Amino acid sequence: MQRIPASNIDEYISVFPIPIREKLEQLRAAIIKAAPGAQEKMSYAIPTFFLNGNLVHFAAYKNHIGFYPAPSGIRAFNKELRGFVTSKGAIQFPLAKALPVALVHKIVKFRVKENLEKVKPKKPSKKKVK
């Protein structure tokens, strides 16, 4: 649906019809609530949340909203994602159904924890002081 690359998430969302816009804003709000410290940006021409690396991405299509929480986010919630079309790193939320906000929140919280664990304090140097 998107033809001209957007420079920010507001611009990306604004080009869609109102029903899709509402779902995108609902998804965005769920992500912000679960990851209040994450930075919004555009990456791969789609909305992205960044927190010590890419956290999650999302995009709208003709019949679904794609949600991209990395392969680990799919694996960790495999049981809860039954009933949704998934692939290695993507989930399809059909436009005809309600957005599973609580599940999105849980997945994003998982990804936040995962990304923050990447930040390990540096070990003190073992250099001898002269």
A tleap script that builds the chain and sets N, CA, C and O, in Angstrom:
source leaprc.protein.ff14SB
mol = sequence {
  NMET GLN ARG ILE PRO ALA SER ASN ILE ASP
  GLU TYR ILE SER VAL PHE PRO ILE PRO ILE
  ARG GLU LYS LEU GLU GLN LEU ARG ALA ALA
  ILE ILE LYS ALA ALA PRO GLY ALA GLN GLU
  LYS MET SER TYR ALA ILE PRO THR PHE PHE
  LEU ASN GLY ASN LEU VAL HIE PHE ALA ALA
  TYR LYS ASN HIE ILE GLY PHE TYR PRO ALA
  PRO SER GLY ILE ARG ALA PHE ASN LYS GLU
  LEU ARG GLY PHE VAL THR SER LYS GLY ALA
  ILE GLN PHE PRO LEU ALA LYS ALA LEU PRO
  VAL ALA LEU VAL HIE LYS ILE VAL LYS PHE
  ARG VAL LYS GLU ASN LEU GLU LYS VAL LYS
  PRO LYS LYS PRO SER LYS LYS LYS VAL CLYS
}
set mol.1.N position { 0.815 -1.203 0.000 }
set mol.1.CA position { 0.000 0.000 0.000 }
set mol.1.C position { 0.857 1.266 0.000 }
set mol.1.O position { 0.510 2.256 -0.645 }
set mol.2.N position { 1.952 1.230 0.710 }
set mol.2.CA position { 2.843 2.383 0.812 }
set mol.2.C position { 3.678 2.469 -0.457 }
set mol.2.O position { 4.308 1.487 -0.849 }
set mol.3.N position { 3.690 3.625 -1.101 }
set mol.3.CA position { 4.470 3.765 -2.335 }
set mol.3.C position { 5.667 4.678 -2.155 }
set mol.3.O position { 6.748 4.375 -2.661 }
set mol.4.N position { 5.510 5.770 -1.461 }
set mol.4.CA position { 6.598 6.712 -1.249 }
set mol.4.C position { 7.167 6.459 0.146 }
set mol.4.O position { 6.420 6.457 1.124 }
set mol.5.N position { 8.474 6.245 0.249 }
set mol.5.CA position { 9.046 6.001 1.572 }
set mol.5.C position { 8.747 7.148 2.539 }
set mol.5.O position { 8.928 8.320 2.208 }
set mol.6.N position { 8.296 6.794 3.715 }
set mol.6.CA position { 7.983 7.788 4.745 }
set mol.6.C position { 9.249 8.132 5.516 }
set mol.6.O position { 10.153 7.306 5.645 }
set mol.7.N position { 9.308 9.353 6.024 }
set mol.7.CA position { 10.480 9.757 6.798 }
set mol.7.C position { 10.310 9.491 8.289 }
set mol.7.O position { 11.287 9.520 9.038 }
set mol.8.N position { 9.068 9.231 8.731 }
set mol.8.CA position { 8.832 8.914 10.136 }
set mol.8.C position { 7.555 8.080 10.264 }
set mol.8.O position { 6.824 7.902 9.290 }
set mol.9.N position { 7.294 7.579 11.453 }
set mol.9.CA position { 6.153 6.681 11.656 }
set mol.9.C position { 4.822 7.393 11.450 }
set mol.9.O position { 3.901 6.812 10.876 }
set mol.10.N position { 4.701 8.633 11.904 }
set mol.10.CA position { 3.448 9.382 11.694 }
set mol.10.C position { 3.126 9.481 10.206 }
set mol.10.O position { 1.988 9.265 9.789 }
set mol.11.N position { 4.124 9.804 9.430 }
set mol.11.CA position { 3.947 9.936 7.978 }
set mol.11.C position { 3.569 8.589 7.364 }
set mol.11.O position { 2.707 8.525 6.488 }
set mol.12.N position { 4.209 7.518 7.819 }
set mol.12.CA position { 3.909 6.177 7.321 }
set mol.12.C position { 2.429 5.840 7.566 }
set mol.12.O position { 1.725 5.412 6.652 }
set mol.13.N position { 1.979 6.033 8.783 }
set mol.13.CA position { 0.609 5.686 9.168 }
set mol.13.C position { -0.415 6.544 8.444 }
set mol.13.O position { -1.493 6.057 8.105 }
set mol.14.N position { -0.102 7.804 8.201 }
set mol.14.CA position { -1.069 8.764 7.654 }
set mol.14.C position { -1.604 8.422 6.269 }
set mol.14.O position { -2.673 8.908 5.901 }
set mol.15.N position { -0.911 7.613 5.497 }
set mol.15.CA position { -1.345 7.330 4.126 }
set mol.15.C position { -2.381 6.210 4.031 }
set mol.15.O position { -2.954 5.987 2.964 }
set mol.16.N position { -2.623 5.515 5.124 }
set mol.16.CA position { -3.547 4.385 5.087 }
set mol.16.C position { -4.980 4.820 5.383 }
set mol.16.O position { -5.196 5.855 6.013 }
set mol.17.N position { -5.956 4.038 4.933 }
set mol.17.CA position { -7.355 4.324 5.262 }
set mol.17.C position { -7.562 4.284 6.782 }
set mol.17.O position { -6.820 3.613 7.499 }
set mol.18.N position { -8.555 4.991 7.252 }
set mol.18.CA position { -8.790 5.145 8.697 }
set mol.18.C position { -8.823 3.822 9.462 }
set mol.18.O position { -8.184 3.734 10.510 }
set mol.19.N position { -9.527 2.791 9.000 }
set mol.19.CA position { -9.535 1.542 9.795 }
set mol.19.C position { -8.138 0.937 9.982 }
set mol.19.O position { -7.824 0.411 11.050 }
set mol.20.N position { -7.315 1.014 8.957 }
set mol.20.CA position { -5.948 0.491 9.067 }
set mol.20.C position { -5.106 1.413 9.942 }
set mol.20.O position { -4.312 0.950 10.761 }
set mol.21.N position { -5.284 2.708 9.764 }
set mol.21.CA position { -4.578 3.694 10.596 }
set mol.21.C position { -4.840 3.438 12.082 }
set mol.21.O position { -3.927 3.487 12.906 }
set mol.22.N position { -6.109 3.164 12.403 }
set mol.22.CA position { -6.472 2.931 13.807 }
set mol.22.C position { -5.749 1.711 14.360 }
set mol.22.O position { -5.266 1.734 15.493 }
set mol.23.N position { -5.672 0.647 13.570 }
set mol.23.CA position { -4.965 -0.563 14.024 }
set mol.23.C position { -3.463 -0.290 14.168 }
set mol.23.O position { -2.839 -0.756 15.121 }
set mol.24.N position { -2.889 0.453 13.239 }
set mol.24.CA position { -1.465 0.784 13.323 }
set mol.24.C position { -1.176 1.623 14.566 }
set mol.24.O position { -0.170 1.408 15.243 }
set mol.25.N position { -2.051 2.573 14.864 }
set mol.25.CA position { -1.866 3.404 16.062 }
set mol.25.C position { -2.040 2.568 17.333 }
set mol.25.O position { -1.347 2.786 18.327 }
set mol.26.N position { -2.965 1.619 17.291 }
set mol.26.CA position { -3.174 0.733 18.433 }
set mol.26.C position { -1.925 -0.131 18.666 }
set mol.26.O position { -1.494 -0.320 19.804 }
set mol.27.N position { -1.363 -0.641 17.594 }
set mol.27.CA position { -0.139 -1.438 17.687 }
set mol.27.C position { 1.015 -0.582 18.204 }
set mol.27.O position { 1.766 -1.004 19.084 }
set mol.28.N position { 1.144 0.593 17.662 }
set mol.28.CA position { 2.198 1.522 18.092 }
set mol.28.C position { 2.077 1.833 19.580 }
set mol.28.O position { 3.079 1.838 20.294 }
set mol.29.N position { 0.862 2.093 20.051 }
set mol.29.CA position { 0.633 2.410 21.470 }
set mol.29.C position { 1.000 1.224 22.357 }
set mol.29.O position { 1.573 1.407 23.431 }
set mol.30.N position { 0.675 0.017 21.918 }
set mol.30.CA position { 1.024 -1.174 22.696 }
set mol.30.C position { 2.537 -1.326 22.795 }
set mol.30.O position { 3.061 -1.694 23.846 }
set mol.31.N position { 3.229 -1.044 21.711 }
set mol.31.CA position { 4.699 -1.135 21.713 }
set mol.31.C position { 5.290 -0.080 22.643 }
set mol.31.O position { 6.188 -0.377 23.430 }
set mol.32.N position { 4.794 1.131 22.554 }
set mol.32.CA position { 5.301 2.217 23.405 }
set mol.32.C position { 5.070 1.899 24.882 }
set mol.32.O position { 5.937 2.148 25.720 }
set mol.33.N position { 3.908 1.352 25.191 }
set mol.33.CA position { 3.593 1.008 26.585 }
set mol.33.C position { 4.549 -0.073 27.099 }
set mol.33.O position { 4.991 -0.013 28.246 }
set mol.34.N position { 4.865 -1.051 26.262 }
set mol.34.CA position { 5.740 -2.145 26.674 }
set mol.34.C position { 7.217 -1.772 26.643 }
set mol.34.O position { 8.030 -2.385 27.334 }
set mol.35.N position { 7.562 -0.766 25.839 }
set mol.35.CA position { 8.962 -0.359 25.685 }
set mol.35.C position { 9.067 1.161 25.687 }
set mol.35.O position { 9.419 1.761 24.672 }
set mol.36.N position { 8.760 1.790 26.833 }
set mol.36.CA position { 8.731 3.257 26.852 }
set mol.36.C position { 10.063 3.927 26.524 }
set mol.36.O position { 10.079 5.092 26.125 }
set mol.37.N position { 11.164 3.224 26.683 }
set mol.37.CA position { 12.476 3.809 26.385 }
set mol.37.C position { 12.935 3.603 24.959 }
set mol.37.O position { 14.003 4.082 24.577 }
set mol.38.N position { 12.147 2.896 24.165 }
set mol.38.CA position { 12.555 2.604 22.791 }
set mol.38.C position { 12.430 3.839 21.905 }
set mol.38.O position { 11.553 4.680 22.102 }
set mol.39.N position { 13.311 3.927 20.945 }
set mol.39.CA position { 13.330 5.032 19.983 }
set mol.39.C position { 12.563 4.614 18.737 }
set mol.39.O position { 12.739 3.504 18.235 }
set mol.40.N position { 11.721 5.497 18.246 }
set mol.40.CA position { 11.004 5.249 17.000 }
set mol.40.C position { 11.862 5.709 15.834 }
set mol.40.O position { 12.497 6.762 15.886 }
set mol.41.N position { 11.869 4.897 14.776 }
set mol.41.CA position { 12.573 5.293 13.567 }
set mol.41.C position { 12.016 4.484 12.405 }
set mol.41.O position { 11.219 3.567 12.602 }
set mol.42.N position { 12.430 4.821 11.223 }
set mol.42.CA position { 12.092 4.037 10.036 }
set mol.42.C position { 13.334 3.228 9.675 }
set mol.42.O position { 14.443 3.759 9.624 }
set mol.43.N position { 13.133 1.944 9.427 }
set mol.43.CA position { 14.209 1.075 9.002 }
set mol.43.C position { 13.613 0.070 8.032 }
set mol.43.O position { 12.521 -0.447 8.269 }
set mol.44.N position { 14.309 -0.208 6.952 }
set mol.44.CA position { 13.765 -1.066 5.896 }
set mol.44.C position { 12.456 -0.488 5.356 }
set mol.44.O position { 11.603 -1.235 4.876 }
set mol.45.N position { 12.293 0.824 5.429 }
set mol.45.CA position { 11.111 1.561 4.959 }
set mol.45.C position { 9.844 1.230 5.742 }
set mol.45.O position { 8.737 1.474 5.261 }
set mol.46.N position { 9.996 0.676 6.946 }
set mol.46.CA position { 8.836 0.396 7.794 }
set mol.46.C position { 9.087 0.904 9.214 }
set mol.46.O position { 10.237 1.074 9.617 }
set mol.47.N position { 8.019 1.145 9.970 }
set mol.47.CA position { 8.176 1.603 11.354 }
set mol.47.C position { 8.972 0.596 12.186 }
set mol.47.O position { 8.741 -0.612 12.130 }
set mol.48.N position { 9.898 1.128 12.944 }
set mol.48.CA position { 10.811 0.312 13.747 }
set mol.48.C position { 10.960 0.938 15.122 }
set mol.48.O position { 10.985 2.160 15.268 }
set mol.49.N position { 11.056 0.081 16.121 }
set mol.49.CA position { 11.391 0.532 17.468 }
set mol.49.C position { 12.765 -0.029 17.779 }
set mol.49.O position { 13.043 -1.205 17.544 }
set mol.50.N position { 13.623 0.836 18.314 }
set mol.50.CA position { 15.039 0.537 18.516 }
set mol.50.C position { 15.369 0.702 19.991 }
set mol.50.O position { 15.092 1.745 20.584 }
set mol.51.N position { 15.958 -0.322 20.578 }
set mol.51.CA position { 16.411 -0.258 21.967 }
set mol.51.C position { 17.593 -1.208 22.082 }
set mol.51.O position { 17.417 -2.422 22.180 }
set mol.52.N position { 18.786 -0.654 22.070 }
set mol.52.CA position { 19.997 -1.462 22.053 }
set mol.52.C position { 19.965 -2.438 20.870 }
set mol.52.O position { 20.304 -3.613 21.006 }
set mol.53.N position { 19.557 -1.931 19.731 }
set mol.53.CA position { 19.385 -2.735 18.521 }
set mol.53.C position { 17.924 -2.710 18.112 }
set mol.53.O position { 17.080 -2.175 18.832 }
set mol.54.N position { 17.626 -3.286 16.959 }
set mol.54.CA position { 16.237 -3.340 16.509 }
set mol.54.C position { 15.427 -4.160 17.504 }
set mol.54.O position { 15.817 -5.262 17.889 }
set mol.55.N position { 14.304 -3.607 17.909 }
set mol.55.CA position { 13.434 -4.272 18.875 }
set mol.55.C position { 12.302 -4.985 18.132 }
set mol.55.O position { 12.203 -6.211 18.170 }
set mol.56.N position { 11.458 -4.216 17.462 }
set mol.56.CA position { 10.373 -4.757 16.642 }
set mol.56.C position { 10.118 -3.820 15.471 }
set mol.56.O position { 10.458 -2.638 15.519 }
set mol.57.N position { 9.518 -4.364 14.421 }
set mol.57.CA position { 9.100 -3.594 13.253 }
set mol.57.C position { 7.631 -3.930 13.013 }
set mol.57.O position { 7.130 -4.942 13.503 }
set mol.58.N position { 6.946 -3.076 12.255 }
set mol.58.CA position { 5.606 -3.418 11.795 }
set mol.58.C position { 5.330 -2.750 10.464 }
set mol.58.O position { 5.989 -1.777 10.096 }
set mol.59.N position { 4.344 -3.281 9.739 }
set mol.59.CA position { 3.991 -2.727 8.437 }
set mol.59.C position { 2.569 -3.146 8.087 }
set mol.59.O position { 2.102 -4.200 8.519 }
set mol.60.N position { 1.889 -2.325 7.310 }
set mol.60.CA position { 0.524 -2.633 6.876 }
set mol.60.C position { 0.540 -3.153 5.446 }
set mol.60.O position { 1.313 -2.699 4.602 }
set mol.61.N position { -0.326 -4.106 5.206 }
set mol.61.CA position { -0.495 -4.701 3.886 }
set mol.61.C position { -1.983 -4.755 3.565 }
set mol.61.O position { -2.809 -4.318 4.366 }
set mol.62.N position { -2.320 -5.280 2.419 }
set mol.62.CA position { -3.704 -5.287 1.958 }
set mol.62.C position { -4.649 -6.004 2.932 }
set mol.62.O position { -5.747 -5.515 3.198 }
set mol.63.N position { -4.232 -7.152 3.460 }
set mol.63.CA position { -5.120 -7.954 4.301 }
set mol.63.C position { -4.629 -8.189 5.726 }
set mol.63.O position { -5.309 -8.834 6.523 }
set mol.64.N position { -3.454 -7.668 6.040 }
set mol.64.CA position { -2.923 -7.907 7.384 }
set mol.64.C position { -1.928 -6.817 7.782 }
set mol.64.O position { -1.491 -5.999 6.972 }
set mol.65.N position { -1.596 -6.851 9.070 }
set mol.65.CA position { -0.500 -6.034 9.590 }
set mol.65.C position { 0.609 -7.013 9.933 }
set mol.65.O position { 0.406 -7.971 10.678 }
set mol.66.N position { 1.774 -6.757 9.379 }
set mol.66.CA position { 2.931 -7.581 9.683 }
set mol.66.C position { 3.617 -7.048 10.931 }
set mol.66.O position { 3.839 -5.844 11.067 }
set mol.67.N position { 3.946 -7.946 11.828 }
set mol.67.CA position { 4.637 -7.590 13.067 }
set mol.67.C position { 5.898 -8.439 13.106 }
set mol.67.O position { 5.834 -9.659 12.953 }
set mol.68.N position { 7.046 -7.799 13.312 }
set mol.68.CA position { 8.337 -8.450 13.180 }
set mol.68.C position { 9.135 -8.339 14.486 }
set mol.68.O position { 9.893 -7.388 14.677 }
set mol.69.N position { 8.960 -9.318 15.381 }
set mol.69.CA position { 9.659 -9.263 16.671 }
set mol.69.C position { 10.939 -10.098 16.717 }
set mol.69.O position { 11.385 -10.474 17.801 }
set mol.70.N position { 11.531 -10.392 15.574 }
set mol.70.CA position { 12.729 -11.235 15.467 }
set mol.70.C position { 12.344 -12.696 15.697 }
set mol.70.O position { 11.328 -12.978 16.332 }
set mol.71.N position { 13.136 -13.604 15.193 }
set mol.71.CA position { 12.819 -15.031 15.357 }
set mol.71.C position { 12.629 -15.459 16.818 }
set mol.71.O position { 11.788 -16.307 17.113 }
set mol.72.N position { 13.401 -14.880 17.714 }
set mol.72.CA position { 13.278 -15.246 19.134 }
set mol.72.C position { 11.904 -14.890 19.693 }
set mol.72.O position { 11.368 -15.617 20.530 }
set mol.73.N position { 11.337 -13.787 19.240 }
set mol.73.CA position { 10.003 -13.387 19.686 }
set mol.73.C position { 8.922 -14.329 19.197 }
set mol.73.O position { 7.903 -14.511 19.863 }
set mol.74.N position { 9.138 -14.927 18.040 }
set mol.74.CA position { 8.190 -15.902 17.502 }
set mol.74.C position { 8.316 -17.213 18.289 }
set mol.74.O position { 7.316 -17.788 18.717 }
set mol.75.N position { 9.544 -17.669 18.470 }
set mol.75.CA position { 9.774 -18.938 19.184 }
set mol.75.C position { 9.235 -18.892 20.613 }
set mol.75.O position { 8.605 -19.846 21.072 }
set mol.76.N position { 9.479 -17.791 21.312 }
set mol.76.CA position { 9.088 -17.684 22.717 }
set mol.76.C position { 7.571 -17.706 22.923 }
set mol.76.O position { 7.098 -18.074 23.998 }
set mol.77.N position { 6.818 -17.318 21.911 }
set mol.77.CA position { 5.356 -17.241 22.044 }
set mol.77.C position { 4.659 -18.142 21.031 }
set mol.77.O position { 3.536 -17.867 20.607 }
set mol.78.N position { 5.330 -19.208 20.652 }
set mol.78.CA position { 4.818 -20.113 19.635 }
set mol.78.C position { 3.403 -20.610 19.941 }
set mol.78.O position { 2.552 -20.639 19.051 }
set mol.79.N position { 3.148 -20.999 21.187 }
set mol.79.CA position { 1.817 -21.509 21.551 }
set mol.79.C position { 0.750 -20.419 21.431 }
set mol.79.O position { -0.328 -20.666 20.892 }
set mol.80.N position { 1.044 -19.224 21.929 }
set mol.80.CA position { 0.077 -18.130 21.879 }
set mol.80.C position { -0.188 -17.651 20.457 }
set mol.80.O position { -1.217 -17.035 20.180 }
set mol.81.N position { 0.757 -17.940 19.552 }
set mol.81.CA position { 0.626 -17.480 18.174 }
set mol.81.C position { -0.110 -18.479 17.273 }
set mol.81.O position { -0.274 -18.238 16.077 }
set mol.82.N position { -0.542 -19.580 17.846 }
set mol.82.CA position { -1.340 -20.517 17.044 }
set mol.82.C position { -2.586 -19.776 16.567 }
set mol.82.O position { -3.194 -19.017 17.321 }
set mol.83.N position { -2.946 -19.994 15.351 }
set mol.83.CA position { -4.095 -19.282 14.789 }
set mol.83.C position { -3.681 -18.083 13.957 }
set mol.83.O position { -4.501 -17.515 13.235 }
set mol.84.N position { -2.419 -17.691 14.051 }
set mol.84.CA position { -1.887 -16.603 13.229 }
set mol.84.C position { -0.906 -17.184 12.227 }
set mol.84.O position { -0.245 -18.185 12.506 }
set mol.85.N position { -0.810 -16.566 11.076 }
set mol.85.CA position { 0.208 -16.948 10.113 }
set mol.85.C position { 1.535 -16.388 10.629 }
set mol.85.O position { 1.652 -15.195 10.909 }
set mol.86.N position { 2.523 -17.264 10.749 }
set mol.86.CA position { 3.842 -16.832 11.206 }
set mol.86.C position { 4.905 -17.406 10.281 }
set mol.86.O position { 4.667 -18.364 9.546 }
set mol.87.N position { 6.068 -16.804 10.337 }
set mol.87.CA position { 7.241 -17.326 9.651 }
set mol.87.C position { 8.396 -17.181 10.625 }
set mol.87.O position { 8.173 -16.923 11.808 }
set mol.88.N position { 9.592 -17.336 10.167 }
set mol.88.CA position { 10.763 -17.282 11.046 }
set mol.88.C position { 10.782 -16.015 11.923 }
set mol.88.O position { 11.083 -16.094 13.114 }
set mol.89.N position { 10.467 -14.870 11.347 }
set mol.89.CA position { 10.543 -13.632 12.125 }
set mol.89.C position { 9.338 -12.722 11.992 }
set mol.89.O position { 9.409 -11.545 12.347 }
set mol.90.N position { 8.226 -13.250 11.484 }
set mol.90.CA position { 7.062 -12.396 11.221 }
set mol.90.C position { 5.764 -13.031 11.706 }
set mol.90.O position { 5.611 -14.252 11.741 }
set mol.91.N position { 4.846 -12.158 12.075 }
set mol.91.CA position { 3.490 -12.557 12.454 }
set mol.91.C position { 2.543 -11.722 11.605 }
set mol.91.O position { 2.768 -10.527 11.412 }
set mol.92.N position { 1.493 -12.342 11.099 }
set mol.92.CA position { 0.470 -11.608 10.353 }
set mol.92.C position { -0.776 -11.489 11.217 }
set mol.92.O position { -1.365 -12.489 11.627 }
set mol.93.N position { -1.170 -10.236 11.487 }
set mol.93.CA position { -2.416 -9.965 12.196 }
set mol.93.C position { -3.453 -9.565 11.149 }
set mol.93.O position { -3.337 -8.492 10.556 }
set mol.94.N position { -4.466 -10.404 10.907 }
set mol.94.CA position { -5.466 -10.086 9.880 }
set mol.94.C position { -6.200 -8.788 10.192 }
set mol.94.O position { -6.548 -8.522 11.343 }
set mol.95.N position { -6.428 -7.993 9.170 }
set mol.95.CA position { -7.142 -6.727 9.361 }
set mol.95.C position { -8.590 -6.954 9.786 }
set mol.95.O position { -9.191 -6.093 10.428 }
set mol.96.N position { -9.149 -8.103 9.433 }
set mol.96.CA position { -10.547 -8.389 9.739 }
set mol.96.C position { -10.765 -8.796 11.199 }
set mol.96.O position { -11.908 -8.925 11.638 }
set mol.97.N position { -9.693 -8.998 11.948 }
set mol.97.CA position { -9.811 -9.408 13.357 }
set mol.97.C position { -9.232 -8.336 14.272 }
set mol.97.O position { -8.450 -7.484 13.850 }
set mol.98.N position { -9.635 -8.406 15.527 }
set mol.98.CA position { -9.101 -7.471 16.527 }
set mol.98.C position { -7.613 -7.733 16.724 }
set mol.98.O position { -7.155 -8.874 16.678 }
set mol.99.N position { -6.883 -6.675 16.940 }
set mol.99.CA position { -5.454 -6.772 17.188 }
set mol.99.C position { -5.231 -7.382 18.583 }
set mol.99.O position { -5.837 -6.910 19.545 }
set mol.100.N position { -4.391 -8.403 18.722 }
set mol.100.CA position { -4.150 -9.023 20.031 }
set mol.100.C position { -3.173 -8.177 20.867 }
set mol.100.O position { -2.004 -8.530 21.023 }
set mol.101.N position { -3.670 -7.073 21.390 }
set mol.101.CA position { -2.835 -6.087 22.075 }
set mol.101.C position { -2.074 -6.688 23.258 }
set mol.101.O position { -0.889 -6.407 23.438 }
set mol.102.N position { -2.746 -7.513 24.062 }
set mol.102.CA position { -2.075 -8.105 25.226 }
set mol.102.C position { -0.913 -8.987 24.797 }
set mol.102.O position { 0.137 -8.984 25.439 }
set mol.103.N position { -1.088 -9.733 23.730 }
set mol.103.CA position { -0.014 -10.585 23.220 }
set mol.103.C position { 1.134 -9.751 22.669 }
set mol.103.O position { 2.301 -10.064 22.903 }
set mol.104.N position { 0.808 -8.701 21.946 }
set mol.104.CA position { 1.849 -7.790 21.428 }
set mol.104.C position { 2.650 -7.232 22.599 }
set mol.104.O position { 3.880 -7.187 22.552 }
set mol.105.N position { 1.956 -6.811 23.640 }
set mol.105.CA position { 2.608 -6.257 24.823 }
set mol.105.C position { 3.598 -7.274 25.420 }
set mol.105.O position { 4.732 -6.919 25.745 }
set mol.106.N position { 3.172 -8.523 25.560 }
set mol.106.CA position { 4.028 -9.569 26.120 }
set mol.106.C position { 5.245 -9.823 25.233 }
set mol.106.O position { 6.360 -9.982 25.729 }
set mol.107.N position { 5.029 -9.859 23.937 }
set mol.107.CA position { 6.145 -10.107 23.016 }
set mol.107.C position { 7.155 -8.968 23.079 }
set mol.107.O position { 8.362 -9.206 23.113 }
set mol.108.N position { 6.664 -7.735 23.095 }
set mol.108.CA position { 7.573 -6.584 23.147 }
set mol.108.C position { 8.342 -6.578 24.463 }
set mol.108.O position { 9.542 -6.307 24.469 }
set mol.109.N position { 7.674 -6.871 25.577 }
set mol.109.CA position { 8.373 -6.938 26.873 }
set mol.109.C position { 9.494 -7.983 26.814 }
set mol.109.O position { 10.596 -7.751 27.310 }
set mol.110.N position { 9.204 -9.116 26.210 }
set mol.110.CA position { 10.214 -10.162 26.032 }
set mol.110.C position { 11.393 -9.636 25.231 }
set mol.110.O position { 12.547 -9.850 25.601 }
set mol.111.N position { 11.103 -8.948 24.130 }
set mol.111.CA position { 12.172 -8.422 23.269 }
set mol.111.C position { 12.975 -7.336 23.993 }
set mol.111.O position { 14.189 -7.248 23.810 }
set mol.112.N position { 12.317 -6.514 24.808 }
set mol.112.CA position { 13.032 -5.496 25.590 }
set mol.112.C position { 14.042 -6.189 26.503 }
set mol.112.O position { 15.217 -5.824 26.538 }
set mol.113.N position { 13.566 -7.191 27.239 }
set mol.113.CA position { 14.451 -7.916 28.149 }
set mol.113.C position { 15.622 -8.529 27.388 }
set mol.113.O position { 16.773 -8.455 27.817 }
set mol.114.N position { 15.304 -9.126 26.269 }
set mol.114.CA position { 16.336 -9.755 25.444 }
set mol.114.C position { 17.377 -8.735 24.968 }
set mol.114.O position { 18.579 -8.987 25.048 }
set mol.115.N position { 16.913 -7.593 24.477 }
set mol.115.CA position { 17.853 -6.579 23.988 }
set mol.115.C position { 18.661 -5.947 25.118 }
set mol.115.O position { 19.838 -5.635 24.938 }
set mol.116.N position { 18.044 -5.758 26.268 }
set mol.116.CA position { 18.791 -5.166 27.382 }
set mol.116.C position { 19.844 -6.119 27.927 }
set mol.116.O position { 20.862 -5.683 28.465 }
set mol.117.N position { 19.604 -7.419 27.789 }
set mol.117.CA position { 20.604 -8.393 28.237 }
set mol.117.C position { 21.847 -8.373 27.363 }
set mol.117.O position { 22.893 -8.888 27.758 }
set mol.118.N position { 21.743 -7.784 26.184 }
set mol.118.CA position { 22.912 -7.641 25.313 }
set mol.118.C position { 23.932 -6.691 25.931 }
set mol.118.O position { 25.125 -6.783 25.643 }
set mol.119.N position { 23.471 -5.797 26.764 }
set mol.119.CA position { 24.348 -4.807 27.387 }
set mol.119.C position { 24.935 -5.430 28.644 }
set mol.119.O position { 24.285 -5.504 29.687 }
set mol.120.N position { 26.135 -5.860 28.521 }
set mol.120.CA position { 26.835 -6.452 29.659 }
set mol.120.C position { 27.883 -5.452 30.135 }
set mol.120.O position { 28.597 -4.864 29.323 }
set mol.121.N position { 27.978 -5.259 31.458 }
set mol.121.CA position { 29.014 -4.346 31.939 }
set mol.121.C position { 30.390 -4.874 31.565 }
set mol.121.O position { 30.655 -6.075 31.616 }
set mol.122.N position { 31.245 -3.953 31.192 }
set mol.122.CA position { 32.612 -4.339 30.820 }
set mol.122.C position { 33.366 -4.802 32.051 }
set mol.122.O position { 33.245 -4.235 33.137 }
set mol.123.N position { 34.146 -5.851 31.845 }
set mol.123.CA position { 34.965 -6.348 32.942 }
set mol.123.C position { 36.121 -5.375 33.146 }
set mol.123.O position { 36.664 -4.821 32.190 }
set mol.124.N position { 36.488 -5.177 34.414 }
set mol.124.CA position { 37.616 -4.267 34.658 }
set mol.124.C position { 38.889 -4.795 34.004 }
set mol.124.O position { 39.127 -6.000 33.922 }
set mol.125.N position { 39.674 -3.866 33.555 }
set mol.125.CA position { 40.931 -4.207 32.912 }
set mol.125.C position { 41.875 -4.870 33.904 }
set mol.125.O position { 41.906 -4.497 35.077 }
set mol.126.N position { 42.637 -5.843 33.447 }
set mol.126.CA position { 43.578 -6.533 34.320 }
set mol.126.C position { 44.997 -5.978 34.151 }
set mol.126.O position { 45.988 -6.625 34.490 }
set mol.127.N position { 45.055 -4.763 33.618 }
set mol.127.CA position { 46.366 -4.130 33.448 }
set mol.127.C position { 46.959 -3.803 34.824 }
set mol.127.O position { 46.258 -3.391 35.748 }
set mol.128.N position { 48.245 -3.999 34.916 }
set mol.128.CA position { 48.935 -3.687 36.165 }
set mol.128.C position { 49.218 -2.183 36.202 }
set mol.128.O position { 49.606 -1.570 35.208 }
set mol.129.N position { 49.011 -1.631 37.371 }
set mol.129.CA position { 49.280 -0.218 37.574 }
set mol.129.C position { 50.753 -0.070 37.985 }
set mol.129.O position { 51.214 -0.734 38.913 }
set mol.130.N position { 51.477 0.799 37.291 }
set mol.130.CA position { 52.905 1.007 37.575 }
set mol.130.C position { 53.108 2.135 38.510 }
set mol.130.O position { 54.246 2.450 38.859 }
savepdb mol mol.pdb
quit
